[in-house]
């Protein structure tokens, strides 16, 4: 992943058959930028949303995921000017302007969920990265306008799309670039500034996505391997129209899961004989794998089977309270998560949701990691096409059951939508993204897609229209078929006329 973020001078290099639609959007953005700032942007950057086909809530535990980039993206128009960061949005009535200083060391107010915080987080991340390489330029004033069409709170990673495109634009405005792997790593860290414990999968596929190809994304270091999907496989994304913001609900949902997983890793290590002081240094469940392999006897055909056995043996099924965990770990939770403000909020909020569930979180992570590899192996195997599709569907259904029953990140609306989609002919259907709302992804035979979408519109979205959750004219934005699309890019366009 040492290739730099690509730079193109023609929209067709990114958008292919959808170039004319993209061109109209870029023209509108350029015109709005000119009206707001009095000059045209010097360049554009874009980065797409993504749909995770399999591997939910395991990237931040160090395990591989298998996502694909979507055509929906965020575009950032930018130029150097003035002595401040002026951040605007093409949808100015919904997203007000923000002005920041050019000081890269300024703090992001994570308690104030301002949309422009994502740009500021990317800006800070760019300078931290450049400083680590000894290449940081003097900060300069920037004029920025954002146009995003990745649905917010949908599980399609609108946050990664704006963070990555903002980072590319900032680098390019200073005449710089970065290797894709480095960009994926530092943009994942950027989201911590807005209060989200991101694992890196979203940023990796948003940056490195390729047309017609899903990607096995691995971590430490970030790397991606192409995975060609079986012929006849089409994925339909449907929005439950229930919004879950990782920033606003993270204390009891997304961020709490990262806390629970780390606590599960430490508790497992201690139970397997590692000294408490050493065990408390562990960060992820993957970190405990070597210990599991060395301490457990019996067949080890799959590390997840051995790890699941360890979780069932050493972690109690019932939730832990804070006192129980601190006694087991031999230290206060505040000391273990010292300096992690997001984790501190989750620790404080845990009693409100019944405590810390360590066993079920670990069981999901270990099994889901195995499902990712199984999904990849089906795609690359020699089985007949129809058998491949059915196998992939089963893996997706198993993932959904685990997300619902072990990780508890589904919700009533997602379950209702998935039930409709299974009845309409989906081979497999599951939530995608953080969960607690947002989108589902369903595997549908290519020839059945149109009938499938019609059925889901009638059986799920018809009621949503009557409840005022969506306009009939906008249904194609909330349920659509997709093939893998291009990843992030810098665009120095010759002309948009």
N, C-alpha and C positions, 0 to 999 in steps of 0.2 A: 504494500500500500504506500509505496514511496512516490508514486506519480502525483504531481500537484493537482489541485482542483482545476479542472479543465477550463480553458477560456475560449469562447467562440465569438465569431463575428456575424453569424447567421442563425436565426431562430430555428431553421429547419434541422440544424445539428442537434438540437435538444428536443424539439416538439414533433418532428416527423410529420405524420399525416395530419396533425392538428395545428400546423404552423399558422394557418390563416386565422384561426380562432385566437391563438396566442398573440399574433401580430396586432389584432384589434385591441387586445388587453394592454399590450405594451404601449401602443399609441395613446390610449386613454391615460395611462399612468404618466407618460412623458408630458402630455398636455397639462395634466393636473399639477405636476411638478413645476412646469414653466409658469403657470398661473400663481402658484404659491410662492416661488422663490425668485422669479424673474429671469431665470436661466434654465436651460435644459440640464438633465443629469449628465454627468461625465461617463457613467457606466451603470450597469444593472448587475444584480446577482440573484440567483434563484435557488431554492432547495425545496424538495417535495415532502409531502406527508408520506406515511407508510402504513401498510397493513401487515401485522405479524401473523403469518400463517400458522405457526406453532412455536411454542416456547415462551409462555407468559409468566412474567414475574420471576425470571431466572437470570436475566442479564446482570442484574446488580448482585447476584450470587456467583458470578464468574462463569456461568454456563452459556453455551452457544444457543442462538435463536435462529429462526428461519423466516425472515420477513421479505417483503418486496416493496419497492418504491411505487407510489401512485402518481397519476398525472396531476392531481390537485397539488398546488405548490404555493409558496410565498415568494414574491418578488420584492426586492429592495432597490430603489433608485437612489443614487447618492452623488454628491459632488463636494469637493473641498471649498469652504467659504467661511468667512467670519472667524470668531474665536470661541464659539460654543457648539454644543451638539444640539441641533434642532431636529426633533423626531416627530414626524407627522404621518398620518395615515390617509389613504385615498378616501376612506369612509370617515371623513372628518366629523360627521354628525354623531357617529357612534364612538369614535376613538379620538379624544382631544389631543392637541399638540402638547409636547413636553420639551423642556429645555434643560439641559444638564451642562455642567462644566466639562472641559476636555481632560480633566485630571483622571488618569486611569485608576488611581488608588481610591477614588470616592466609593462609598458604600452604596449598595443597592438596598432600598427600603423594602425588605421582603414582607413586612407587615402591611404594606400598602400595595395591593394587587393591581398596580398600574400596568397597562399593556406594554408601555414603552420600557418597562424594567427588563424585558427580554433583550431589547437592543442594547441597553446599558450593560447587562450581564455579558453579552457577546463582546462588546467593546473592551470591557475589563479583561475578559479572557484572552482576547487577541494580544493585548499589551503584555500580559503575564507570559504568554507563550513566546512572544518576540523577545522579551527581556531574558527569558531562560536561554535563548539562542544567541543573545548578544546582538540582536538586530532591531531593537526597538527604536523607531523614529521619534522625533519630537511630536507630541500631540498636536493635532490641528483641528480647527473648526470644521464641522461637517453638517451638511443639509441632507436630510434623509426622508424618503417617503416610502411607506410600506403598502403592499397590496397582497393580502392573503386570502386564499379561497379554500384552505383546509378547514373543515368545520371545527369549531371550538368545542372542547369537552367531549369529543366524539370517540376518543381512543385511536385517532389516526395521526397523532403526534403533530398537531399544529405548533406546539412549543418548540420541537426540534426544527421544524421548517423555518420559523422566524429566527431562531437562534443561529442556525447554520447559515442562512442567507445573509443575516446581519454580519456575521463574522467574515464571510467571503467579501462582502461589500466593503467592510472596514479595511481589510487587508489590501484589497485591490485599489481603494482610494488612496492608499499610501504607496502604491506601486509594488506591493508585495503579494506573496502567495504562500501556501503551505502544503506539504505532502498530505494526501487524503487521510492517511492513518493518524498523523499528528492532529489534523483538524477534527477528526472524529473524537479523539481523546480529549482535547482541550474544550471542545464545545459541550461535551458531556459534563465536564466540571463546571461550565458556565451556569448550568441550570441550578446548581446548588445555591447560587447567589439569589435566586428567586424563591428558594425554599423547597426545592424538589430534589430528592435523592435519586438522580438518574443513573441508570446502569450503563448506558452507552449504545445500546442496540438501536434506538431511534435515530441518533445522530449518525451512526455508521452507515445505515442503509440509506438515509436521506442524502448522504454525501456520495456513497459509492454505488448506488443503485444502477442497474443496467436494463435496457429494454428487453422484454421477453425472458427475463432471467430472475428467478428468486435467488436469495443469497444466504448461505450459512455464515453467520457472523459470529466470530470467536473473539475472545478478549485476552488482555494481558500478554502480548500486545494486541491491539485491535487488528483483525484481518478478516477478509471475506473470501469465500469460495463460491463460484457460480453453481447453482443447482437448477438444471433444466427441468421444468415441470412436464408431466406426461401430456401427450397429445390428447385433446378433448377436455382438458381440465380448465374450467373457468371459475373464477372466484367472484362472488357477488357480495358487495359490502352494503350493509343496511344499518341505518342509524336508528337506534331505539327512541331517539328524541328525548332521552333522559340525560341531562348534562351532569358530569362529575368533574369538578375542578381539582386537580392534584394540589394546587396551592391552598385552596380554601378548605378542603376536607382532608388534607394530608395527615394531620395529627392523629386521626383515628382510622385512617385507611392506608394509603400508599406508603407514607413514611413510617407508620407503625409496623407495616409488614417488613420493612428493611431492618427495623430494630429487632423484631421478633426472630428474624432469620439469623442475625448476628448472635443474638443470645442463644439460639438453638445450637449454633456452631460451637460456641464457647462451652456450653453445657455438655455437649457430646464429647468434646475433647477432654474435659475434666473427668467425665464418666469413664472414658477409655484410658485413663491413667496419666494424661499430660498434666504437669504441674500447673496450678491455677494461674500463676503469674505469666507463664508462657501461653496458656490457653486464652487468656484475656487479650492477647495481641491479635488473635484471629479476627478476620474481617468478614469472611463469607463462608457459606456451607461448603463450597468447593475446597476451601483451605483445609478442611478436616478430612478430605478423602485419603491422603497418604496414611493418616493415623488409623482410619477405618480398615484400610487394606492390610496394614501391618499387625493389627491387634485381633482381628476376627478370623476365626478358622472356618473351614468349609468352602464350598465352591464359590468362586468369584467371577462367574461368567459376565456379570454386570455389576459395576460399582454401585449403581443405584439400588440394586437388590440388597447388597451388603449394607449400604447406608440406610436404607429403609428399615432393615432389621435392627440396626443400631438405634435408630430413632424410636422404634416401637419398644425396644428393650429398656432404653435409658431415659427417655423423656416421658413424663406423665401425659396421659391423654387429656386431663382436665387443664384448664388455664391455670397459670401460676399468678400469684400476686407478687408485688415488688419485693416484699420481705423474703419470700421463698427463693426468688431468683438471687437476690443479694447474698443470702446464706449459702446457696449452692456455688456461686461464683467467687465468694470471698471478697467482695468489693461492692461499693455502692454503684448504682447505675449511672449516677451523675459523674463519677470518676471514669467509668468505662467509656462514656460518650462525651467526655469533656471537650468543650469547644464546639459541639454539634448542636446548634440551636434547634434545628428541626427535630432531632432525636429527643431533645429535652422536652419539647412540646408533646411528643407522642408518649413519652414516659408519664408525663403528668396526666394525659388524657386516657391512658390505658384502663384505669378503673371504671371509667364511664362505659366501656364496651366489654367489661367482664374480665379484664386482665390480659395476660400475655399467653397466647396459644403457640407453643413451641413445636409440639409434635406434629400437628397437622400442617403447619407451614413447611417444616422440613420434609414431610412425606410428599407434599405437592412438588416441591423443588426437585427432589431426587427423581421422582417419576417423570416429571415434565422434561427434565434433561434427557432422559432416555427416549422420550417420545420424539424429541427433535432429531436425534440420530436415526430413529426408526423411520421417520418421515423422509429424511434425506436418502436412506438406503432404499426405500420403495421407489423414489424418483429415479435413482441411478441404477436400479436393478433391471433384471431381464424378464420380469413377469409380463404377461399380456396387459395391454392398456386398460381394459375394463377391470381386471384384477387390481391394478395399481390404483385406480380411482376409488374402488371400494375400500381398499386398505387405508388409503389416505383419509377417507371419510371416517372410518372407525377410529383412527388416531385422533382426529379432531374432536369427535364426540367424547372420547375418553378425557381429553384435555378439558373440555367444558365441564364434565362431571367433577373433575379435580378442582377446577377454579371455583365451582359452586360449593362443594362439600368440604374441601380441605383448606382452601385459601380464602373462602368466603368473600369473593370479590365480584360475584354476580348480583343481580337484583331482579325484582319481579318483572320489570319491563323487558329485560334481556331474556329471561326465561320464556316469557310469552312470545316474543319475537322468534326465538329459536324453535319453539314448538310449532309455530306456523310454518317456518321454513322447512322443517323436517317433513311436515305433512305435505308441503308443496313439492317435495322431491329432492331436497338437499341430501347429498351423500354424507355430508358431515357439516356441522354448524357449531360455532363457538364464539364467545366474546373475543374481542381483540383490543389490545391496549390495556390500560389500567383496570378497566371494569367499572362496577358500580354505576353503570350507564354507558353511554357511548355506543359504539358500533359492534356488530357481529360480522363475521366472515363465513361464508358458506361455499362449499365445493359443489358445483353444479355441472352436469354434463353440458358440453358446448351447445348441442342442439336443443336443449331444454331451457335455455336461459330466458328467452322472451316469455314463455308460458309461466316459468317460475316467478319472474318479477311481477307479472300481472296478478298471479295468485296472492303474492305477499302484499301487494298494494291493496287488493280487495279485502284480505283477511286481517291485516294489521293496520295499514296506514289509512284506510277508509275511516276507521274510528278516530285516528289521530287528527284527520281533517275536521271531523265533526266537533272535536274538542278544542279546535283552534291551535293545535300544536304545530301545524304545517299547512301551507296553502297547496291546493291541488296542483297549481302551476309549478310548484317547486319540488314535486315528488322525485324527479330525476336526479335531484341533488342529494336525496337521502337514501336512495337505493339504486345501485348501479353496478354493472359488471366491469371488471378491470383485469388487465394484464400488466405485468411489471413494466415500469416506466424508467426514464432516465434519472440519474442522481443530480446532485448539485452542480452549479456551473457559474462562472463569471461571464457576463455578456457585454462585449464592447462592440456594439452594433454599428455597422456602416451607415445604415439609414433605416427609418421606419416608415418611409413614404412609399 
